Amino acid sequence: MSRILITGAGGLVGRASIEHCLANGDEVVSYDHQSLDIGDAERVETVVANQLPDAVINCAAWTDVDGCESDPAKAERVNAAGPENLARACRYAGAVFVTISTDYVFDGAKVGFYTQRDQPRPLSVYGRFKLEGERRSMAEHARTIVVRSGYIFGPGGRNFLSTVIDRARRGENLKAITDCWGTPTYARDLAARLRELAELDLPGVFHVVSEGDGANFETFTRKALKLARCEQAIVEPVSMDSLSRPAPRPRNSKMKCLLSAAIGLRPLPHWQEGLADFVTRIDHEQGQNRGIAV
Ligand SMILES: NC(=O)c1ccc[n+]([C@@H]2O[C@H](COP(=O)([O-])OP(=O)(O)OC[C@H]3O[C@@H](n4cnc5c(N)ncnc54)[C@H](OP(=O)(O)O)[C@@H]3O)[C@@H](O)[C@H]2O)c1
């Protein structure tokens, strides 16, 4: 790869992608929400035409799952029209297009792992428009790679785990959902795979998750707390329904990929390895903030 345009640069995966591509010697042009609204078709076309990237990696999305439920028009504009606009601009510019989708395209009724052979049936507005974004971008540009992922965690963004560790360190009690399973995915490993897929330029739908049997939030939380030396924190197991959130979520959204191994891609590292790296990085950051040598 040489020149890569990354959208959603201020987000969790966006930041990890920029860091990874720069570390691999790519020329990176990145846009956060303020500098490029992916729902603005004209602006997207102008930016991509001016930058002439070899690849565009779309990390931008409206990820507020409950917010999407009450504003479907905005969800459609960002999560469906956004990738479609980028895909069209990539077609005009001759760039490969990689866009991230979600495990929430599935309804969660399956026992076991979802693969590309499973029919999506989103339960939420967020899931519905993410699926629409997949379909519209593939229809718009043949060189589109859709990467479904889920339960993403990592340094430098808003995410469930950093909040959990911060709160435990402040001595607060925590709640963790026990009846909802997914495949945790480390943002830094996902970022590496996004770049690898862009380089391969093989269109299709990929499921990209960290290795492992999957986990529920309670397991995930307890492992993180142990690594962060906060085992004493009180974790109250709760059911998904007890939280009465506006958007329904799949109870099971564990995923596996049928294509990755077939084309010779190695599995991503286990999510527990990612978790250990993540906690080390949080400790390092917090140590630096307190002026401690780490
Ligand atoms: N996090 C997960 O567990 C998870 C699971 C499955 C799939 N995904 C997918 O993974 C991708 C990356 O998500 P993430 O976890 O990195 O989420 P994130 O941290 O919320 O990042 C998304 C970024 O997109 C930006 N954005 C929102 N609307 C935009 C617009 N109209 N134009 C341009 N940028 C816009 C946001 O900026 P503002 O915050 O300033 O609005 C934010 O910086 C998304 O496609 C998401 O659907 C995430």
The ligand as an SDF file (V2000), in Angstrom:
LIG
                    3D

 48 52  0  0  0  0  0  0  0  0999 V2000
  -17.0320   -0.4480   18.9250 N   0  0  0  0  0  0  0  0  0  0  0  0
  -17.5840   -1.6140   18.6700 C   0  0  0  0  0  0  0  0  0  0  0  0
  -17.7110   -2.4850   19.5390 O   0  0  0  0  0  0  0  0  0  0  0  0
  -18.0330   -1.9500   17.2670 C   0  0  0  0  0  0  0  0  0  0  0  0
  -18.6490   -3.1940   17.0600 C   0  0  0  0  0  0  0  0  0  0  0  0
  -19.0070   -3.5550   15.7580 C   0  0  0  0  0  0  0  0  0  0  0  0
  -18.7610   -2.6880   14.7160 C   0  0  0  0  0  0  0  0  0  0  0  0
  -18.2150   -1.4770   14.9590 N   0  0  0  0  0  0  0  0  0  0  0  0
  -17.9630   -0.6100   13.8010 C   0  0  0  0  0  0  0  0  0  0  0  0
  -16.5880   -0.2660   13.7880 O   0  0  0  0  0  0  0  0  0  0  0  0
  -16.4210    1.0080   13.1470 C   0  0  0  0  0  0  0  0  0  0  0  0
  -15.5400    1.8830   14.0230 C   0  0  0  0  0  0  0  0  0  0  0  0
  -16.2230    2.1110   15.2420 O   0  0  0  0  0  0  0  0  0  0  0  0
  -15.4960    2.6490   16.5510 P   0  0  0  0  0  0  0  0  0  0  0  0
  -15.6560    1.6130   17.5830 O   0  0  0  0  0  0  0  0  0  0  0  0
  -14.1510    3.1730   16.2060 O   0  0  0  0  0  0  0  0  0  0  0  0
  -16.5130    3.8280   16.9030 O   0  0  0  0  0  0  0  0  0  0  0  0
  -16.2370    5.3160   17.3870 P   0  0  0  0  0  0  0  0  0  0  0  0
  -15.1220    5.3360   18.3680 O   0  0  0  0  0  0  0  0  0  0  0  0
  -17.5860    5.8440   17.7810 O   0  0  0  0  0  0  0  0  0  0  0  0
  -15.7460    6.0310   16.0610 O   0  0  0  0  0  0  0  0  0  0  0  0
  -16.5900    6.4190   15.0370 C   0  0  0  0  0  0  0  0  0  0  0  0
  -16.1370    7.7750   14.5560 C   0  0  0  0  0  0  0  0  0  0  0  0
  -16.9770    8.1800   13.4720 O   0  0  0  0  0  0  0  0  0  0  0  0
  -17.2210    9.5800   13.6110 C   0  0  0  0  0  0  0  0  0  0  0  0
  -18.4270    9.9700   12.8930 N   0  0  0  0  0  0  0  0  0  0  0  0
  -19.7230    9.9220   13.3040 C   0  0  0  0  0  0  0  0  0  0  0  0
  -20.5300   10.4120   12.3410 N   0  0  0  0  0  0  0  0  0  0  0  0
  -19.7280   10.7830   11.3060 C   0  0  0  0  0  0  0  0  0  0  0  0
  -19.9590   11.3680   10.0360 C   0  0  0  0  0  0  0  0  0  0  0  0
  -21.2050   11.6920    9.6240 N   0  0  0  0  0  0  0  0  0  0  0  0
  -18.9070   11.6050    9.2350 N   0  0  0  0  0  0  0  0  0  0  0  0
  -17.6440   11.3110    9.6350 C   0  0  0  0  0  0  0  0  0  0  0  0
  -17.3490   10.7810   10.8340 N   0  0  0  0  0  0  0  0  0  0  0  0
  -18.3890   10.5000   11.6550 C   0  0  0  0  0  0  0  0  0  0  0  0
  -17.3390    9.7920   15.1000 C   0  0  0  0  0  0  0  0  0  0  0  0
  -17.0930   11.1490   15.4060 O   0  0  0  0  0  0  0  0  0  0  0  0
  -17.9420   11.8930   16.5640 P   0  0  0  0  0  0  0  0  0  0  0  0
  -17.8320   11.0230   17.7700 O   0  0  0  0  0  0  0  0  0  0  0  0
  -17.2610   13.2010   16.6700 O   0  0  0  0  0  0  0  0  0  0  0  0
  -19.3510   11.9980   16.0390 O   0  0  0  0  0  0  0  0  0  0  0  0
  -16.2470    8.8610   15.6390 C   0  0  0  0  0  0  0  0  0  0  0  0
  -15.0230    9.5290   15.7680 O   0  0  0  0  0  0  0  0  0  0  0  0
  -17.8330    1.5240   12.8930 C   0  0  0  0  0  0  0  0  0  0  0  0
  -18.1950    1.2400   11.5700 O   0  0  0  0  0  0  0  0  0  0  0  0
  -18.7030    0.7020   13.8400 C   0  0  0  0  0  0  0  0  0  0  0  0
  -20.0210    0.5940   13.3490 O   0  0  0  0  0  0  0  0  0  0  0  0
  -17.8350   -1.0790   16.2130 C   0  0  0  0  0  0  0  0  0  0  0  0
  1  2  1  0
  2  3  2  0
  2  4  1  0
  4  5  1  0
  4 48  2  0
  5  6  2  0
  6  7  1  0
  7  8  2  0
  8  9  1  0
  8 48  1  0
  9 10  1  0
  9 46  1  0
 10 11  1  0
 11 12  1  0
 11 44  1  0
 12 13  1  0
 13 14  1  0
 14 15  2  0
 14 16  1  0
 14 17  1  0
 17 18  1  0
 18 19  2  0
 18 20  1  0
 18 21  1  0
 21 22  1  0
 22 23  1  0
 23 24  1  0
 23 42  1  0
 24 25  1  0
 25 26  1  0
 25 36  1  0
 26 27  1  0
 26 35  1  0
 27 28  2  0
 28 29  1  0
 29 30  1  0
 29 35  2  0
 30 31  1  0
 30 32  2  0
 32 33  1  0
 33 34  2  0
 34 35  1  0
 36 37  1  0
 36 42  1  0
 37 38  1  0
 38 39  2  0
 38 40  1  0
 38 41  1  0
 42 43  1  0
 44 45  1  0
 44 46  1  0
 46 47  1  0
M  CHG  2   8   1  16  -1
M  END
$$$$
